[in-house]
Amino acid sequence: MNQDGKRSFSEEIEIAGHQLVERIKALMAEGNVRRLRIHTGDGDTMLEIPLTAGAIAGGVVALTAPWLAAIAALAGLATNVRIEIVRDDDKPDDAAK
């Protein structure tokens, strides 16, 4: 559970390296993503990106253009990558009340 009293959960998706930047942009636009971890096919972590709701609302995609360029360069080296997505649950945790 995070500081806002919301539960968080994670999911993992596997995509081709050339699709990485577009998928990250789409995830950032969703608004409930707290953190992204990008793993290589063999499980090594390439990059971890913490996100906050305020940064997303403030146009984080424009601010992170250099990060996206670096991610694109890393993705070009990998054929398959896994993205671990940590999200906030939309419903507050009942135990926090």
DSSP file (Angstrom, degrees, kcal/mol; ACC not computed):
  #  RESIDUE AA STRUCTURE BP1 BP2  ACC     N-H-->O    O-->H-N    N-H-->O    O-->H-N    TCO  KAPPA ALPHA  PHI   PSI    X-CA   Y-CA   Z-CA
    1    1 A M              0   0    0      0, 0.0     6,-0.2     0, 0.0     2,-0.1   0.000 360.0 360.0 360.0 138.3    0.0    0.0    0.0
    2    2 A N    >   -     0   0    0      4,-2.6     3,-1.6     1,-0.1     4,-0.0  -0.266 360.0 -86.6 -93.2-175.6    1.4    3.4   -0.8
    3    3 A Q  T 3  S+     0   0    0      1,-0.3    -1,-0.1     2,-0.1     0, 0.0   0.707 122.0  63.1 -66.8 -22.0    1.1    6.7    1.1
    4    4 A D  T 3  S-     0   0    0      2,-0.1    -1,-0.3     1,-0.0     3,-0.1   0.424 116.9-108.6 -82.6   1.7   -2.2    7.6   -0.4
    5    5 A G  S <  S+     0   0    0     -3,-1.6    88,-2.2     1,-0.3     2,-0.3   0.618  79.2 129.6  79.5  12.2   -3.9    4.6    1.1
    6    6 A K  E     -A   92   0A   0     86,-0.2    -4,-2.6    90,-0.0    -1,-0.3  -0.758  57.4-124.7-100.0 146.5   -4.2    2.9   -2.2
    7    7 A R  E     -     0   0A   0     84,-0.7    82,-3.9    -2,-0.3     2,-0.3  -0.554  23.5-152.3 -81.4 152.8   -3.1   -0.6   -3.0
    8    8 A S  E     -A   88   0A   0     80,-0.3     2,-0.3    -2,-0.2    80,-0.2  -0.927  12.4-176.8-124.4 154.9   -0.6   -1.2   -5.8
    9    9 A F  E     -A   87   0A   0     78,-2.1    78,-3.4    -2,-0.3     2,-0.3  -0.946  13.8-137.4-142.6 162.1   -0.1   -4.2   -7.9
   10   10 A S  E     -A   86   0A   0     -2,-0.3     2,-0.3    76,-0.2    76,-0.2  -0.899  14.1-176.7-125.7 155.5    2.2   -5.2  -10.7
   11   11 A E  E     -A   85   0A   0     74,-2.0    74,-3.4    -2,-0.3     2,-0.4  -0.947  14.4-142.6-141.1 161.1    2.0   -6.9  -14.0
   12   12 A E  E     -A   84   0A   0     -2,-0.3     2,-0.4    72,-0.2    72,-0.2  -0.989  13.7-175.7-132.5 136.0    4.5   -7.9  -16.6
   13   13 A I  E     -A   83   0A   0     70,-2.2    70,-2.8    -2,-0.4     2,-0.5  -0.954  15.5-143.7-127.8 150.2    4.3   -7.9  -20.3
   14   14 A E  E     +A   82   0A   0     -2,-0.4     2,-0.3    68,-0.2    68,-0.2  -0.955  28.5 163.8-114.5 130.7    6.8   -9.1  -22.9
   15   15 A I  E     -A   81   0A   0     66,-2.6    66,-2.7    -2,-0.5     2,-0.2  -0.896  42.7 -88.6-138.0 166.6    7.2   -7.2  -26.2
   16   16 A A  E >   -A   80   0A   0     -2,-0.3     3,-1.9    64,-0.2     4,-0.3  -0.521  41.9-116.5 -73.4 146.3    9.6   -6.9  -29.0
   17   17 A G  G >  S+     0   0    0     62,-2.3     3,-1.4     1,-0.3     4,-0.3   0.829 112.3  59.2 -54.9 -37.4   12.4   -4.4  -28.5
   18   18 A H  G 3  S+     0   0    0     61,-0.3    -1,-0.3     1,-0.3     4,-0.3   0.658 103.4  53.4 -70.6 -13.5   11.3   -2.2  -31.4
   19   19 A Q  G <> S+     0   0    0     -3,-1.9     4,-2.1     1,-0.1    -1,-0.3   0.445  82.8  95.9 -94.6  -2.1    7.8   -1.7  -29.7
   20   20 A L  H <> S+     0   0    0     -3,-1.4     4,-2.4    -4,-0.3     5,-0.2   0.902  80.2  47.0 -61.4 -50.1    9.2   -0.5  -26.4
   21   21 A V  H  > S+     0   0    0     -4,-0.3     4,-2.4     1,-0.2    -1,-0.2   0.921 113.8  47.4 -62.5 -45.7    9.1    3.2  -26.7
   22   22 A E  H  > S+     0   0    0     -4,-0.3     4,-2.0     1,-0.2    -1,-0.2   0.897 112.7  49.8 -63.3 -39.7    5.5    3.3  -28.1
   23   23 A R  H  X S+     0   0    0     -4,-2.1     4,-2.3     2,-0.2    -1,-0.2   0.897 110.1  50.4 -66.9 -39.8    4.3    0.9  -25.3
   24   24 A I  H  X S+     0   0    0     -4,-2.4     4,-2.5     2,-0.2    -2,-0.2   0.911 109.1  51.7 -64.7 -42.1    6.0    3.1  -22.6
   25   25 A K  H  X S+     0   0    0     -4,-2.4     4,-1.6     1,-0.2    -1,-0.2   0.916 110.9  48.3 -59.4 -42.8    4.3    6.2  -24.0
   26   26 A A  H  X S+     0   0    0     -4,-2.0     4,-0.7     1,-0.2    -2,-0.2   0.899 111.8  49.1 -65.3 -40.6    0.9    4.5  -23.9
   27   27 A L  H >X S+     0   0    0     -4,-2.3     3,-0.8     1,-0.2     4,-0.6   0.895 109.0  52.4 -65.9 -39.8    1.5    3.3  -20.3
   28   28 A M  H >< S+     0   0    0     -4,-2.5     3,-0.6     1,-0.2    -1,-0.2   0.847 105.5  55.7 -64.9 -33.4    2.5    6.7  -19.1
   29   29 A A  H 3< S+     0   0    0     -4,-1.6    -1,-0.2     1,-0.2    -2,-0.2   0.698  90.7  74.7 -73.0 -18.7   -0.6    8.2  -20.6
   30   30 A E  H << S-     0   0    0     -3,-0.8    -1,-0.2    -4,-0.7    -2,-0.2   0.832  88.4-146.7 -67.0 -32.4   -2.8    5.8  -18.6
   31   31 A G  S << S+     0   0    0     -3,-0.6    25,-0.1    -4,-0.6    -1,-0.1   0.169  77.7  79.0  92.8 -19.9   -2.2    7.8  -15.4
   32   32 A N        +     0   0    0     -5,-0.2    56,-2.5    55,-0.0     2,-0.5   0.262  62.4 112.5-106.9  14.1   -2.2    5.0  -12.8
   33   33 A V  E     +B   87   0A   0     -6,-0.3    54,-0.3    54,-0.2     3,-0.1  -0.756  36.7 176.8 -88.3 125.3    1.3    3.7  -13.4
   34   34 A R  E     +     0   0A   0     52,-3.3    17,-3.7    -2,-0.5     2,-0.3   0.773  65.3   4.8 -95.5 -33.3    3.7    4.3  -10.5
   35   35 A R  E     -BC  86  50A   0     51,-1.4    51,-2.6    15,-0.3     2,-0.4  -0.994  55.2-155.4-156.6 143.3    6.8    2.6  -11.7
   36   36 A L  E     -BC  85  49A   0     13,-2.5    13,-3.6    -2,-0.3     2,-0.5  -0.985   7.8-170.8-121.6 134.4    8.2    0.9  -14.8
   37   37 A R  E     -BC  84  48A   0     47,-2.2    47,-3.2    -2,-0.4     2,-0.6  -0.995   9.8-154.8-122.8 128.1   11.0   -1.7  -14.8
   38   38 A I  E     -BC  83  47A   0      9,-3.5     8,-3.2    -2,-0.5     9,-1.5  -0.906  14.9-173.0-107.2 122.5   12.5   -2.8  -18.1
   39   39 A H  E     -BC  82  45A   0     43,-3.4    43,-2.6    -2,-0.6     6,-0.2  -0.858  21.2-123.3-115.0 147.1   14.1   -6.2  -18.1
   40   40 A T  E >   -B   81   0A   0      4,-3.1     3,-1.9    -2,-0.3    41,-0.2  -0.295  42.1 -94.3 -74.8 171.6   16.1   -8.0  -20.8
   41   41 A G  T 3  S+     0   0    0     39,-0.7    40,-0.1     1,-0.3    -1,-0.1   0.791 126.6  53.4 -59.5 -29.3   14.9  -11.4  -22.0
   42   42 A D  T 3  S-     0   0    0      2,-0.1    -1,-0.3     1,-0.0    39,-0.1   0.364 124.3 -99.9 -91.4   7.1   17.3  -13.1  -19.6
   43   43 A G  S <  S+     0   0    0     -3,-1.9     2,-0.2     1,-0.3    -2,-0.1   0.340  74.3 139.4  99.7  -7.2   15.9  -11.2  -16.6
   44   44 A D        -     0   0    0      1,-0.1    -4,-3.1    -5,-0.1     2,-0.6  -0.491  56.1-118.8 -70.9 140.0   18.5   -8.4  -16.1
   45   45 A T  E     +C   39   0A   0     -6,-0.2    -6,-0.3    -2,-0.2     3,-0.1  -0.702  31.4 178.5 -82.0 120.8   17.0   -5.0  -15.2
   46   46 A M  E     -     0   0A   0     -8,-3.2     2,-0.3    -2,-0.6    -7,-0.2   0.864  66.2  -5.5 -85.1 -41.6   17.9   -2.5  -17.9
   47   47 A L  E     -C   38   0A   0     -9,-1.5    -9,-3.5     2,-0.0     2,-0.4  -0.992  51.3-156.4-158.1 143.0   16.1    0.5  -16.5
   48   48 A E  E     -C   37   0A   0     -2,-0.3   -11,-0.2   -11,-0.2    -3,-0.0  -0.996  13.5-169.4-125.2 127.1   13.7    1.5  -13.7
   49   49 A I  E     -C   36   0A   0    -13,-3.6   -13,-2.5    -2,-0.4     2,-0.3  -0.938   8.1-154.9-121.1 109.0   11.6    4.6  -14.1
   50   50 A P  E     -C   35   0A   0      0, 0.0     2,-0.3     0, 0.0   -15,-0.3  -0.663  17.5-170.2 -79.8 138.4    9.6    5.9  -11.1
   51   51 A L        -     0   0    0    -17,-3.7     2,-0.3    -2,-0.3     3,-0.0  -0.928   9.6-158.4-126.5 151.1    6.5    7.9  -12.1
   52   52 A T     >  -     0   0    0     -2,-0.3     4,-2.0     1,-0.1     5,-0.2  -0.928  29.4-119.4-125.7 155.4    4.2   10.1  -10.1
   53   53 A A  H  > S+     0   0    0     -2,-0.3     4,-2.4     1,-0.2     5,-0.2   0.881 114.5  53.4 -60.3 -38.0    0.6   11.1  -10.9
   54   54 A G  H  > S+     0   0    0      1,-0.2     4,-1.6     2,-0.2    -1,-0.2   0.880 107.5  50.3 -65.0 -38.0    1.6   14.8  -10.8
   55   55 A A  H  4>S+     0   0    0      2,-0.2     5,-0.9     1,-0.2    -1,-0.2   0.885 111.0  49.0 -68.2 -37.4    4.4   14.2  -13.3
   56   56 A I  H ><5S+     0   0    0     -4,-2.0     3,-1.4     1,-0.2     4,-0.4   0.928 111.8  48.2 -67.2 -43.9    2.1   12.3  -15.7
   57   57 A A  H 3<5S+     0   0    0     -4,-2.4    -1,-0.2     1,-0.3    -2,-0.2   0.808 107.8  58.1 -65.3 -28.1   -0.5   15.1  -15.5
   58   58 A G  T 3<5S-     0   0    0     -4,-1.6    -1,-0.3    -5,-0.2    -2,-0.2   0.335 128.0 -90.9 -86.8   8.3    2.2   17.7  -16.1
   59   59 A G  T X>5 +     0   0    0     -3,-1.4     4,-1.4    -4,-0.1     3,-0.7   0.927  55.2 173.7  88.6  49.3    3.3   16.2  -19.4
   60   60 A V  H 3><S+     0   0    0     -5,-0.9     4,-2.1    -4,-0.4    -4,-0.1   0.776  73.4  66.6 -62.7 -26.6    6.0   13.7  -18.4
   61   61 A V  H 34 S+     0   0    0     -5,-0.2    -1,-0.2     1,-0.2     7,-0.2   0.920 104.1  44.2 -62.4 -41.7    6.2   12.4  -22.0
   62   62 A A  H X4 S+     0   0    0     -3,-0.7     3,-0.9     1,-0.2    -1,-0.2   0.876 114.8  49.6 -68.3 -36.6    7.6   15.8  -23.2
   63   63 A L  H 3< S+     0   0    0     -4,-1.4    -2,-0.2     1,-0.2    -1,-0.2   0.770 110.3  50.1 -74.0 -25.2    9.9   16.0  -20.2
   64   64 A T  T 3X  +     0   0    0     -4,-2.1     4,-2.6     1,-0.2     3,-0.4   0.172  68.6 118.8-101.2  18.8   11.3   12.6  -20.6
   65   65 A A  H <> S+     0   0    0     -3,-0.9     4,-1.9     1,-0.2    -1,-0.2   0.877  77.7  51.7 -53.3 -40.6   12.2   12.8  -24.3
   66   66 A P  H  > S+     0   0    0      0, 0.0     4,-2.0     0, 0.0    -1,-0.2   0.896 109.8  50.4 -63.0 -36.8   15.9   12.2  -23.5
   67   67 A W  H  > S+     0   0    0     -3,-0.4     4,-2.8     1,-0.2    -2,-0.2   0.908 108.5  51.8 -64.5 -41.0   14.9    9.1  -21.5
   68   68 A L  H  X S+     0   0    0     -4,-2.6     4,-2.4     1,-0.2    -1,-0.2   0.875 107.9  51.9 -64.9 -35.4   12.8    7.8  -24.4
   69   69 A A  H  X S+     0   0    0     -4,-1.9     4,-1.9    -5,-0.2    -1,-0.2   0.908 111.3  47.2 -65.1 -41.2   15.8    8.3  -26.7
   70   70 A A  H  X S+     0   0    0     -4,-2.0     4,-2.3     2,-0.2    -2,-0.2   0.903 112.1  50.1 -66.1 -40.8   18.0    6.3  -24.3
   71   71 A I  H  X S+     0   0    0     -4,-2.8     4,-2.9     1,-0.2    -2,-0.2   0.900 108.6  52.8 -63.5 -40.4   15.3    3.6  -24.0
   72   72 A A  H  X S+     0   0    0     -4,-2.4     4,-1.6     2,-0.2    -1,-0.2   0.896 108.8  49.8 -62.6 -39.6   15.0    3.4  -27.8
   73   73 A A  H  X S+     0   0    0     -4,-1.9     4,-0.6     2,-0.2    -1,-0.2   0.916 113.1  46.0 -65.8 -42.3   18.8    2.9  -28.0
   74   74 A L  H >X S+     0   0    0     -4,-2.3     3,-1.1     1,-0.2     4,-0.7   0.903 110.3  53.9 -65.1 -40.6   18.7    0.1  -25.4
   75   75 A A  H >< S+     0   0    0     -4,-2.9     3,-0.7     1,-0.3    -1,-0.2   0.820  99.3  62.6 -64.9 -30.7   15.7   -1.5  -27.1
   76   76 A G  H 3< S+     0   0    0     -4,-1.6    -1,-0.3     1,-0.2    -2,-0.2   0.752 102.8  51.1 -65.4 -22.7   17.6   -1.6  -30.4
   77   77 A L  H << S+     0   0    0     -3,-1.1     2,-0.4    -4,-0.6    -1,-0.2   0.662 105.4  64.2 -86.6 -17.8   20.1   -3.9  -28.7
   78   78 A A    <<  -     0   0    0     -4,-0.7   -61,-0.2    -3,-0.7     3,-0.1  -0.873  59.0-161.6-112.4 138.9   17.4   -6.3  -27.4
   79   79 A T  S    S+     0   0    0     -2,-0.4   -62,-2.3     1,-0.3     2,-0.4   0.886  84.7  21.0 -82.1 -40.6   15.1   -8.5  -29.4
   80   80 A N  E     +A   16   0A   0    -64,-0.3   -39,-0.7   -63,-0.1     2,-0.3  -0.988  69.3 179.4-128.7 139.1   12.7   -9.1  -26.6
   81   81 A V  E     -AB  15  40A   0    -66,-2.7   -66,-2.6    -2,-0.4     2,-0.4  -0.937  18.5-139.5-132.2 157.8   12.1   -7.1  -23.4
   82   82 A R  E     -AB  14  39A   0    -43,-2.6   -43,-3.4    -2,-0.3     2,-0.5  -0.961  10.6-155.0-117.0 137.4    9.8   -7.4  -20.4
   83   83 A I  E     -AB  13  38A   0    -70,-2.8   -70,-2.2    -2,-0.4     2,-0.6  -0.957   2.7-156.7-111.7 122.3    8.1   -4.4  -18.8
   84   84 A E  E     -AB  12  37A   0    -47,-3.2   -47,-2.2    -2,-0.5     2,-0.5  -0.887  14.1-161.9 -95.9 124.3    7.1   -4.7  -15.2
   85   85 A I  E     -AB  11  36A   0    -74,-3.4   -74,-2.0    -2,-0.6     2,-0.6  -0.932   8.2-162.2-114.3 119.6    4.3   -2.2  -14.5
   86   86 A V  E     -AB  10  35A   0    -51,-2.6   -52,-3.3    -2,-0.5   -51,-1.4  -0.909  21.4-178.0-101.7 121.0    3.5   -1.2  -11.0
   87   87 A R  E     -AB   9  33A   0    -78,-3.4   -78,-2.1    -2,-0.6     2,-0.4  -0.790  27.8-118.2-118.4 157.7    0.0    0.4  -10.8
   88   88 A D  E     -A    8   0A   0    -56,-2.5     2,-0.3    -2,-0.3   -80,-0.3  -0.779  31.0-122.9 -88.0 138.2   -2.2    2.0   -8.2
   89   89 A D  E     -     0   0A   0    -82,-3.9   -82,-0.1    -2,-0.4     4,-0.1  -0.640  16.0-134.9 -75.2 139.8   -5.5    0.3   -7.6
   90   90 A D  E    S+     0   0A   0     -2,-0.3    -1,-0.1   -84,-0.1   -82,-0.0   0.738  86.6  71.8 -70.2 -22.5   -8.3    2.7   -8.2
   91   91 A K  E    S-     0   0A   0    -84,-0.1   -84,-0.7     1,-0.0    -2,-0.1  -0.800  88.5-118.5 -97.6 133.9  -10.1    1.7   -5.0
   92   92 A P  E     -A    6   0A   0      0, 0.0     2,-0.3     0, 0.0   -86,-0.2  -0.363  37.7 -98.6 -66.6 150.2   -8.7    2.6   -1.6
   93   93 A D    >   -     0   0    0    -88,-2.2     3,-1.2     1,-0.1     4,-0.4  -0.534  23.5-143.3 -70.7 128.4   -7.7   -0.2    0.6
   94   94 A D  G >  S+     0   0    0     -2,-0.3     3,-1.1     1,-0.3    -1,-0.1   0.798  99.0  62.6 -63.1 -29.1  -10.5   -1.0    3.2
   95   95 A A  G 3  S+     0   0    0      1,-0.2    -1,-0.3     2,-0.1    -2,-0.0   0.737  93.9  62.9 -69.3 -21.4   -7.9   -1.8    5.8
   96   96 A A  G <         0   0    0     -3,-1.2    -1,-0.2     1,-0.2    -2,-0.2   0.651 360.0 360.0 -78.1 -14.9   -6.6    1.8    5.6
   97   97 A K    <         0   0    0     -3,-1.1    -1,-0.2    -4,-0.4    -2,-0.1   0.458 360.0 360.0 -79.7 360.0   -9.9    3.2    6.9
